[in-house]
Each structure stands twice: as structure tokens, then as C-alpha cells.
Amino acid sequence: MNPKDNRYLRRLFLERPFEDLLREHCEKAYNFAWRLVGNEPDARDLVQDALMKAYANFQSYDKSRPFDSWLIKILQNVYIDGLRRESRHPAVSLDAPLATVDKSWEEILPNKETSPLDHLTQQENLDLIQQSLKELPPHYRTAIVLCDMENLSYEEISKVMDCPIGTVRSRVHQGRLLLKETFEKLEGKKNPERLMQ
């Protein structure tokens, strides 16, 4: 075999095309987006914008680094840019339908071990957690989602958020405290009898 052919084959197998990488990591990107924005339509829009940006800049992707971290960093940047735009020009659609979350039947119907009351309580807690996340400043929300929901290491989060590891640790810690405080406030509004206990 010609050495040139060998280099071509090596490059072909080592450089995975964008579509293959996307297929492998798209669900993680969507989950991250959903946790940031809290509803399906906005999460889909956010992922779509991030994927367009990732595709346009794929030639600058360093293939020695994890693709998912690179993609999540782009997604986070698109999200922050959107927040900045909204803060300058807030807009509210009165015609937009209320956001709903598509769920699988397994998530809607309780399993045999879960009573209907337990299932309802669990769902209420998940909804309160999502509401609490939405109340947090974006840098705390991002740090918590990446750490506690996406299970990234502090080093990976540091790369995604483009800040030192110490800052990541601080944001995760402070974010958890704020999340707990917000959760307890929302829970108290929803269930005032729990405050009396």
C-alpha cells in the first residue's frame, strides 16, 4: 500500500465527521439546554442555534479534546448571548401556548413500587427544582447543571465556563445554597403547612 494511502486511511478513521459526533452527544446537549431554559420549545431552539454555530466552526474544533465539552461550551455561550439580548429588548408573546414537557409513558405512569401520592410528590419536587433553577443567576445555574446533572468534573466545567477551577467550586457551592433557599421558598408558597412544622 502506498504511504499516502495509509495517511489518508488513518485520517479517515481518526477524524470523526460532525454528524457522528453529534449523534453521540446531541441528547446530552438537549438535556443541558432544557435544564437551562426549563421548557422544550426554547431548549430545541437553543440546541439548534448552538448546533448551527458548532457546524460553522467545526474546523476550529480541537479533536484532542472532548466533543461534548466543546459543544456544551458553545451552547452555554449561545444561551448567555440570548439572555443579554433579552435583557436589552424584553419581549413577551401573549399568543404563545403555555410550555409543556413531553414525557414518556414510563414517566407519567407510576411504577409498581411507587404509590400515586409518592409519584405526585416526586413530580411536584421535580417541578419545584426546575422552577428554582430558573430563579438562579445563569452562572450558578450553569455550574449546577453541569456538575450535578451532567456529572462533569470541575476541570471539564472550568473549560466549558472558561473560568478557574476555584471559581467553579465556588459557583457550585454558592449555587447549591441558593438553589436550596429558593426551593424552600417555593415549597413554602406551595405548601404553607410545611412551614408551620
C-alpha positions as CSV (number, residue, x, y, z in Angstrom):
1,M,0.0,0.0,0.0
2,N,1.2,3.5,-0.9
3,P,2.2,5.6,2.2
4,K,-0.1,8.4,1.0
5,D,-3.0,5.9,1.1
6,N,-2.0,4.9,4.6
7,R,-2.1,8.5,5.8
8,Y,-5.5,9.0,4.2
9,L,-6.9,5.9,5.9
10,R,-5.5,6.9,9.3
11,R,-7.0,10.4,8.9
12,L,-10.3,9.0,7.8
13,F,-10.6,6.8,10.9
14,L,-9.2,9.3,13.4
15,E,-11.3,12.3,12.3
16,R,-14.9,11.5,13.0
17,P,-17.3,13.6,11.0
18,F,-19.5,16.1,12.6
19,E,-22.7,14.1,12.2
20,D,-21.2,11.1,14.1
21,L,-20.1,13.2,17.0
22,L,-23.5,15.0,17.0
23,R,-25.4,11.7,17.0
24,E,-23.4,10.6,20.1
25,H,-23.7,13.9,22.1
26,C,-26.9,15.6,20.9
27,E,-29.1,14.2,23.8
28,K,-26.6,15.5,26.4
29,A,-26.7,18.9,24.7
30,Y,-30.5,18.9,24.7
31,N,-30.7,17.9,28.4
32,F,-28.3,20.7,29.3
33,A,-30.4,23.2,27.3
34,W,-33.6,22.0,28.8
35,R,-32.2,22.5,32.3
36,L,-31.1,26.0,31.4
37,V,-34.3,27.2,29.9
38,G,-36.9,24.9,31.5
39,N,-39.1,24.1,28.5
40,E,-39.0,22.1,25.3
41,P,-39.5,24.8,22.6
42,D,-36.8,27.1,24.0
43,A,-34.5,24.1,24.6
44,R,-34.9,23.0,21.0
45,D,-34.2,26.5,19.7
46,L,-31.2,26.8,21.9
47,V,-29.8,23.5,20.7
48,Q,-30.5,24.3,17.1
49,D,-28.7,27.7,17.4
50,A,-25.7,26.0,19.1
51,L,-25.5,23.2,16.5
52,M,-25.5,25.7,13.7
53,K,-22.7,27.6,15.4
54,A,-20.8,24.3,16.1
55,Y,-21.2,23.2,12.5
56,A,-20.0,26.5,11.1
57,N,-16.9,26.4,13.4
58,F,-16.2,22.6,13.3
59,Q,-12.9,23.2,11.5
60,S,-11.6,25.0,14.7
61,Y,-12.6,22.1,17.0
62,D,-9.5,20.6,18.6
63,K,-10.1,16.9,18.1
64,S,-7.8,16.0,21.0
65,R,-10.4,17.5,23.4
66,P,-13.9,16.0,24.2
67,F,-16.5,17.0,21.7
68,D,-19.3,17.2,24.3
69,S,-17.4,19.8,26.3
70,W,-16.8,21.9,23.2
71,L,-20.5,21.6,22.2
72,I,-21.8,22.5,25.7
73,K,-19.5,25.5,25.8
74,I,-21.0,26.7,22.6
75,L,-24.5,26.1,23.9
76,Q,-23.7,28.0,27.1
77,N,-22.3,30.9,25.1
78,V,-25.4,31.0,22.8
79,Y,-27.6,30.9,26.0
80,I,-25.8,33.8,27.6
81,D,-25.9,35.8,24.4
82,G,-29.6,35.2,24.3
83,L,-30.0,36.4,27.9
84,R,-28.1,39.6,27.1
85,R,-30.3,40.3,24.0
86,E,-33.5,39.7,26.1
87,S,-32.3,42.0,28.9
88,R,-31.9,44.8,26.3
89,H,-35.1,44.1,24.5
90,P,-37.6,42.1,26.6
91,A,-40.5,40.6,24.7
92,V,-43.5,38.6,25.8
93,S,-45.8,36.8,23.5
94,L,-49.4,36.8,24.6
95,D,-50.3,34.3,21.9
96,A,-47.7,31.7,22.8
97,P,-49.1,28.5,24.3
98,L,-48.1,27.5,27.8
99,A,-44.9,25.4,27.9
100,T,-45.5,21.7,28.4
101,V,-43.0,19.0,28.9
102,D,-43.2,15.9,26.7
103,K,-42.8,12.8,28.8
104,S,-42.7,9.1,28.1
105,W,-45.4,6.9,29.4
106,E,-42.9,5.4,31.9
107,E,-42.5,8.8,33.5
108,I,-46.2,9.6,33.5
109,L,-47.5,6.3,34.9
110,P,-46.1,5.3,38.2
111,N,-44.3,2.0,38.5
112,K,-45.5,-0.7,40.8
113,E,-43.3,0.3,43.7
114,T,-44.5,4.0,43.7
115,S,-47.8,5.0,45.1
116,P,-49.8,7.7,43.3
117,L,-49.2,10.1,46.2
118,D,-45.4,9.4,46.1
119,H,-45.4,9.9,42.4
120,L,-47.3,13.2,42.6
121,T,-44.9,14.4,45.4
122,Q,-41.9,13.4,43.3
123,Q,-43.2,15.2,40.3
124,E,-44.0,18.3,42.3
125,N,-40.5,18.3,43.7
126,L,-39.0,18.0,40.2
127,D,-41.1,20.9,39.1
128,L,-40.0,22.9,42.1
129,I,-36.4,22.1,41.4
130,Q,-36.8,23.3,37.8
131,Q,-38.5,26.5,38.9
132,S,-35.8,27.0,41.5
133,L,-33.1,26.5,38.8
134,K,-34.8,29.2,36.6
135,E,-34.6,31.7,39.5
136,L,-30.8,31.3,39.8
137,P,-28.4,33.7,38.0
138,P,-27.1,32.0,34.8
139,H,-23.5,31.3,36.0
140,Y,-24.8,29.5,39.1
141,R,-27.4,27.6,37.1
142,T,-24.9,26.5,34.5
143,A,-22.4,25.3,37.1
144,I,-25.0,23.3,39.0
145,V,-26.5,21.7,35.8
146,L,-23.0,20.7,34.6
147,C,-21.9,19.4,37.9
148,D,-24.9,17.8,39.5
149,M,-27.0,16.8,36.4
150,E,-24.4,16.3,33.6
151,N,-21.8,14.9,36.1
152,L,-18.9,16.8,34.5
153,S,-15.7,17.2,36.6
154,Y,-14.7,20.6,37.9
155,E,-11.9,20.6,35.3
156,E,-14.4,20.0,32.5
157,I,-16.7,22.7,33.8
158,S,-13.8,25.0,34.1
159,K,-13.2,24.6,30.3
160,V,-16.8,24.9,29.4
161,M,-17.4,28.0,31.5
162,D,-13.9,29.4,30.8
163,C,-13.0,30.2,34.4
164,P,-10.6,28.8,37.0
165,I,-11.4,25.6,38.9
166,G,-11.7,27.6,42.2
167,T,-14.4,29.7,40.6
168,V,-16.2,26.6,39.5
169,R,-16.1,25.2,43.0
170,S,-17.4,28.5,44.4
171,R,-20.2,28.7,41.9
172,V,-21.3,25.1,42.5
173,H,-21.2,25.6,46.3
174,Q,-23.0,29.0,46.2
175,G,-25.4,27.8,43.6
176,R,-26.4,24.8,45.7
177,L,-27.1,27.1,48.7
178,L,-29.1,29.5,46.5
179,L,-31.0,26.6,44.9
180,K,-31.9,25.1,48.3
181,E,-33.0,28.5,49.6
182,T,-35.1,29.1,46.5
183,F,-36.6,25.6,46.6
184,E,-37.6,26.1,50.2
185,K,-39.3,29.4,49.5
186,L,-41.2,28.0,46.5
187,E,-42.1,24.9,48.5
188,G,-43.4,27.1,51.4
189,K,-45.6,29.1,49.0
190,K,-47.0,25.8,47.6
191,N,-47.3,24.0,50.9
192,P,-47.7,26.6,53.7
193,E,-48.5,23.9,56.2
194,R,-44.9,22.6,55.9
195,L,-43.6,26.0,57.2
196,M,-45.7,25.5,60.4
197,Q,-43.9,22.2,61.2
